[in-house]
Amino acid sequence: MDNFRENHNMIVISDYFTMDIFMHSSNVVEIASAISGEINLPGEENAILREAALYHDIGKSQIPEEILYKRGKLNAEEWEIMKKHPVYSQELYVKAWKGKRQSPVTGKSIRHHHENWDGTGYPDGISGKNIPLYSRIIKIADIFEAITEPRVYRSYRMDNALELMESIKGKEIDPVIFEKSYNKLKELLREKASW
């Protein structure tokens, strides 16, 4: 069985998805794909984006549950541990697809999905257009999904999601991509509100 698992990467990598990480990642895939339509990303590039979005949080499987699901704010030591998950995500993606159909662009996009436009993000503190395009899209989709869905530390959705995102435009998120996708995000927010 172990040999079978080693030769079927999707089975191996699926072991790192909990149901909540998979659901969040699947939602981020769809939001990122909607954003890519607004910025006219070609179909082949959209496929790479979708793959990076799907695997962007698998590294959270390497974070202790008492940190990952902690109610309330993480302390400084816990936060440093949590900040390692994009690196773990990249490592798991590369390991799972080693010698197979693997894109280095996808791995880098996974790694940098928590970088901030102004350089204050992690894990590498890169900024602006030095952040891979797919990472910048995933960042917007990830934040939008996180603040419009209930969380373990917050049992409600935020109705002022776009106002919040407007306040971090040019700081945490790419201002141009956000502006181009604003109407689509507003449409998605209306759809969520009707559920």
C-alpha positions as MATLAB code, in Angstrom:
seq = 'MDNFRENHNMIVISDYFTMDIFMHSSNVVEIASAISGEINLPGEENAILREAALYHDIGKSQIPEEILYKRGKLNAEEWEIMKKHPVYSQELYVKAWKGKRQSPVTGKSIRHHHENWDGTGYPDGISGKNIPLYSRIIKIADIFEAITEPRVYRSYRMDNALELMESIKGKEIDPVIFEKSYNKLKELLREKASW';
ca = [
       0.000    0.000    0.000;
       2.819    2.459    0.865;
       4.440    1.860   -2.542;
       1.080    2.523   -4.203;
       0.750    5.757   -2.239;
       4.252    6.907   -3.167;
       3.456    6.401   -6.856;
       0.118    8.224   -6.760;
       0.917   11.743   -5.649;
      -2.648   12.984   -5.376;
      -3.335   10.329   -2.749;
      -0.208   11.305   -0.812;
      -0.932   15.013   -0.953;
      -4.583   14.526   -0.043;
      -3.415   13.225    3.333;
      -2.429   16.790    4.198;
      -5.907   18.215    3.662;
      -8.266   18.383    6.623;
     -11.874   19.011    5.620;
     -11.751   22.665    6.706;
      -8.463   23.349    4.877;
      -9.811   21.645    1.767;
     -13.100   23.608    1.878;
     -11.268   26.909    2.409;
      -8.795   26.121   -0.372;
     -11.569   25.090   -2.771;
     -13.350   28.387   -2.103;
     -10.109   30.309   -2.656;
      -9.665   28.481   -5.990;
     -13.064   29.702   -7.204;
     -12.575   33.276   -5.977;
      -9.060   33.447   -7.469;
     -10.398   32.115  -10.755;
     -13.125   34.780  -10.762;
     -10.477   37.455  -10.166;
      -8.341   36.056  -12.987;
     -11.294   36.561  -15.338;
     -11.449   40.228  -14.352;
      -7.777   40.771  -15.179;
      -7.987   38.688  -18.376;
      -5.567   35.964  -17.331;
      -5.249   33.423  -20.185;
      -6.709   29.941  -19.640;
      -3.347   28.198  -19.268;
      -2.265   30.715  -16.616;
      -5.609   30.377  -14.866;
      -4.927   26.620  -14.574;
      -1.603   27.329  -12.821;
      -3.334   29.846  -10.547;
      -6.032   27.321   -9.630;
      -3.436   24.686   -8.754;
      -1.461   27.101   -6.563;
      -4.671   28.246   -4.852;
      -5.701   24.656   -4.147;
      -2.430   23.832   -2.392;
      -1.684   27.212   -0.787;
      -2.623   26.114    2.748;
      -1.670   22.416    2.863;
       1.295   23.409    5.036;
      -1.159   24.186    7.838;
      -1.248   20.417    8.335;
       2.252   20.807    9.825;
       1.122   23.406   12.384;
       0.139   22.064   15.833;
      -3.647   21.989   16.206;
      -3.538   23.947   19.459;
      -2.065   26.845   17.449;
      -4.029   26.348   14.235;
      -7.404   26.219   16.008;
      -6.643   28.465   18.951;
      -9.522   30.698   20.001;
      -8.190   34.184   20.482;
      -4.987   35.889   19.455;
      -1.760   33.943   18.949;
       1.170   34.954   21.111;
       4.473   35.963   19.470;
       5.953   32.449   19.601;
       2.773   30.847   18.195;
       2.621   33.448   15.429;
       6.196   32.637   14.365;
       5.186   28.984   14.060;
       2.036   29.863   12.096;
       4.067   32.011    9.689;
       5.948   28.902    8.551;
       2.909   27.347    6.866;
       3.505   28.866    3.376;
       7.003   27.338    3.349;
       5.580   23.991    4.459;
       2.925   24.274    1.731;
       5.576   24.810   -0.920;
       7.679   21.924    0.420;
       4.722   19.523    0.465;
       3.701   20.534   -3.058;
       7.259   20.031   -4.399;
       7.643   16.717   -2.546;
       4.316   15.391   -3.776;
       5.017   16.233   -7.403;
       8.755   15.446   -7.434;
       9.733   14.092  -10.835;
       6.220   14.577  -12.143;
       4.200   17.382  -13.699;
       5.379   20.139  -11.368;
       5.686   23.836  -11.988;
       8.329   25.870  -10.114;
       6.047   28.876  -10.672;
       3.301   27.089   -8.748;
       5.639   26.318   -5.849;
       6.799   29.934   -5.625;
       3.231   31.196   -5.866;
       2.235   28.939   -2.983;
       5.205   30.110   -0.896;
       4.487   33.821   -1.356;
       0.703   33.974   -0.812;
       1.188   35.814    2.502;
       3.596   38.444    1.217;
       2.282   42.011    1.503;
       2.367   44.596   -1.256;
       4.336   46.926    1.068;
       6.905   44.249    1.993;
       5.661   43.584    5.531;
       4.430   40.041    4.811;
       6.050   36.632    5.159;
       7.981   34.357    4.725;
      10.482   36.419    2.699;
       9.327   40.032    3.046;
       9.224   40.699   -0.701;
       7.062   43.526   -2.039;
       5.103   44.906   -4.981;
       5.605   43.220   -8.321;
       8.402   41.097   -6.872;
       5.573   39.017   -5.427;
       4.478   36.482   -8.059;
       1.266   37.494   -9.837;
      -0.534   34.308   -8.806;
       0.423   34.923   -5.162;
      -1.042   38.424   -5.333;
      -4.315   37.055   -6.687;
      -4.426   34.253   -4.107;
      -3.763   36.810   -1.340;
      -6.880   38.790   -2.310;
      -8.988   35.640   -2.692;
      -7.670   34.222    0.596;
      -8.482   37.383    2.573;
     -11.911   37.709    0.950;
     -12.767   34.087    1.743;
     -11.441   34.331    5.308;
     -13.421   37.443    6.222;
     -16.674   36.388    4.576;
     -16.882   32.943    6.185;
     -17.235   32.035    9.874;
     -14.000   31.009   11.581;
     -13.132   29.058   14.739;
     -12.201   32.360   16.410;
     -15.170   34.264   14.889;
     -18.568   32.633   14.411;
     -19.922   35.240   11.991;
     -19.255   36.610    8.531;
     -18.044   40.171    8.078;
     -20.501   42.212    6.041;
     -18.045   45.082    5.520;
     -15.511   42.878    3.725;
     -14.882   45.240    0.824;
     -14.445   48.258    3.116;
     -11.884   46.281    5.115;
     -10.084   45.246    1.944;
     -10.180   48.829    0.670;
      -8.322   49.869    3.839;
      -5.452   47.418    3.149;
      -5.195   48.128   -0.587;
      -1.622   49.176   -1.415;
      -0.464   47.905    1.980;
      -1.275   44.202    2.093;
      -2.877   43.670   -1.315;
      -2.091   44.660   -4.893;
      -4.150   47.838   -5.443;
      -4.543   47.380   -9.200;
      -5.758   43.774   -9.037;
      -8.118   44.684   -6.199;
      -9.606   47.616   -8.124;
     -10.039   45.529  -11.284;
     -11.769   42.766   -9.334;
     -13.813   45.010   -7.007;
     -17.103   44.610   -8.874;
     -16.686   40.830   -9.096;
     -15.952   40.623   -5.370;
     -19.004   42.798   -4.699;
     -21.074   40.384   -6.780;
     -19.678   37.397   -4.861;
     -20.459   39.175   -1.585;
     -24.084   39.690   -2.681;
     -24.318   35.978   -3.532;
     -22.957   35.033   -0.086;
     -25.419   37.379    1.625;
     -28.332   35.581   -0.066;
     -27.331   32.166    1.328;
];
